[in-house]
Amino acid sequence: MARGRSAPAPAPEPKGRNTMTETVAADWTVPSGLGTSAARVVAELTKVEPPQPGYLERPWGDGTAPPLYVPVAERIDDALTEVVEDGLAAWAEEVGFEGDDLDHMRKAGFGRLAVLTHVDTEDPDRLLIAAKLNAAWWAADDLYADDSDMGAEPTQLPPRLAIAMAAMDPLPDAGEFSVPLAETLASDVVLRALRTGIDHLTRYGTPSIVQRVNYSTFAMFVSWTSYAAWRHTGEYPPAWKYLATRQHDTFYTSMTLIDAVGGYEVPANLYYEPDVRRAAFQAGTASVLVNDLLSVKKDAADEKPVVNMVLQVAADRGIPVEEATEVVVDLHNKVVRDFEELHRSLLPLPSPELQRFLRGLKSWMGGGFEWHNTNPRYR
Ligand SMILES: CC(C)=CCC/C(C)=C(\C)COP(=O)(O)OP(=O)(O)O
C-alpha cells in the first residue's frame, strides 16, 4: 500500500473471465496510452488507489511440496486462447516447423501463455508478439541448448547463438560475406522463427523496445553458453553460481514485451531505473524458479542433465530432491514477497506507464505460474 493512501476495499470479482477469486479485487483498470497529462497523474495519485488483484499460496505439481506464493492468475480465456493459438500455428507452419517440432510447438501452448500473462490487451495480433517470440525463444532453447534428442549439442551452441543474434538484429551489408550469412539465416527454422518474431514486434514496438528485447535475449544467450560448458565438461556449478547465471536467463526476457503487447511504452531511462530493473528481475527470477521446480524430472532425464536450481541444491547439500524442492520453494516465495514490497514502494511514482508495467510484471508472474502448473510439458 502506498504511504499516505487508504487501503483498497475488497471488492467483487473483476468482470469477465477471472476464475481465481480468493484475494482478487474488482476494478483493475489502469491509466493507458502515452502522454497522459501531469494533471491527470496528480488526480490519479490523490484518488484512492485502484484495488489490485492479490497474491495467494497455491499448491502445484503433484501437491506434495509446500505451496508457492504467487499473484493471482488474472485472466483465463479459452476463446481468446484459441484465436491466438490458431494464429501461432499458422505462423509456425509458415516459418517451417514440421513433424515432431510442429507437434511440439502446438502442444506447448505458447498462445495460451500469452493470453494468461499479458492480461491488459485482448488484441490477438498484439498477443501474437508474445506468442511468437516465446515460441521462438523456446525453440532455440530446446533445439540448440537443452534437448539432446532434438539436436542440442553443447559445443555447437555458442556459434549457433552468435548467428541467432544476426537473425534478430540484422547486420550491415558485408558484400560477398553477406551471401552465405543470408543463406544460413534462411535455412534454419529457429533463425526464421526469431527473425519473424522480431519482425512482428517491430510492427508495434519502437526501436528502443526492439533493441531492449534483442539485448536482453543476447544476455540470456551468454547464460546458455555457461550451461553448455557445464554440460560438456560434466563439471556442474554450485547452486549460487547457477542462480547468478540463471538470473540473466529468466522470463525477464519475456517480460520485456509487456508494454509493447499492452500498447504503450515505458521510456528507456525509467525502464532501466535500478529499482524498476530490480523489480523486473525479481519477477523474471520468481517465474523461472517455478519453471525449474516443475521441470526437475525433465531436466534430470536428459542424457546430459540440464542445470536446474533444485538439482544444484540437492547436489551441493547432498540432500534428496524433495528437500531441495522445499529450499527452492522458500527462495521463490522470498523473491515474490520482495517484489511485492518493492512494487508497493514504487506506487507513488507518477508515471502511468511505469505503474502499468509494474502491474504487468505481477500479472505475468500469476499467468506464468498458471501456465506452467497446467502444462503437459511439465507433467
Ligand atoms: C521464453 C524464454 C525467455 C525462453 C528462454 C529460456 C527460458 C527462461 C526458458 C525456456 C525456461 O527455462 P528452461 O530452459 O529450463 O525451460 P524448460 O524447463 O525447458 O521449459
The ligand as an SDF file (V2000), in Angstrom:
LIG
                    3D

 20 19  0  0  0  0  0  0  0  0999 V2000
   10.6680  -17.8450  -23.0130 C   0  0  0  0  0  0  0  0  0  0  0  0
   12.0760  -17.7100  -22.7980 C   0  0  0  0  0  0  0  0  0  0  0  0
   12.5870  -16.4000  -22.4100 C   0  0  0  0  0  0  0  0  0  0  0  0
   12.7820  -18.7480  -23.0070 C   0  0  0  0  0  0  0  0  0  0  0  0
   14.1810  -18.7960  -22.8420 C   0  0  0  0  0  0  0  0  0  0  0  0
   14.7420  -19.5330  -21.7230 C   0  0  0  0  0  0  0  0  0  0  0  0
   13.8780  -19.8220  -20.5700 C   0  0  0  0  0  0  0  0  0  0  0  0
   13.9240  -18.8410  -19.4630 C   0  0  0  0  0  0  0  0  0  0  0  0
   13.1930  -20.9550  -20.5340 C   0  0  0  0  0  0  0  0  0  0  0  0
   12.8400  -21.7490  -21.7260 C   0  0  0  0  0  0  0  0  0  0  0  0
   12.8560  -21.5890  -19.3020 C   0  0  0  0  0  0  0  0  0  0  0  0
   13.9220  -22.3310  -18.8460 O   0  0  0  0  0  0  0  0  0  0  0  0
   14.2230  -23.8580  -19.2500 P   0  0  0  0  0  0  0  0  0  0  0  0
   15.1510  -23.9440  -20.3790 O   0  0  0  0  0  0  0  0  0  0  0  0
   14.6500  -24.5660  -18.0150 O   0  0  0  0  0  0  0  0  0  0  0  0
   12.7700  -24.2960  -19.7290 O   0  0  0  0  0  0  0  0  0  0  0  0
   12.1130  -25.7400  -19.8270 P   0  0  0  0  0  0  0  0  0  0  0  0
   12.2080  -26.3480  -18.4750 O   0  0  0  0  0  0  0  0  0  0  0  0
   12.8880  -26.4970  -20.8620 O   0  0  0  0  0  0  0  0  0  0  0  0
   10.7150  -25.4840  -20.2450 O   0  0  0  0  0  0  0  0  0  0  0  0
  1  2  1  0
  2  3  1  0
  2  4  2  0
  4  5  1  0
  5  6  1  0
  6  7  1  0
  7  8  1  0
  7  9  2  0
  9 10  1  0
  9 11  1  0
 11 12  1  0
 12 13  1  0
 13 14  2  0
 13 15  1  0
 13 16  1  0
 16 17  1  0
 17 18  2  0
 17 19  1  0
 17 20  1  0
M  END
$$$$
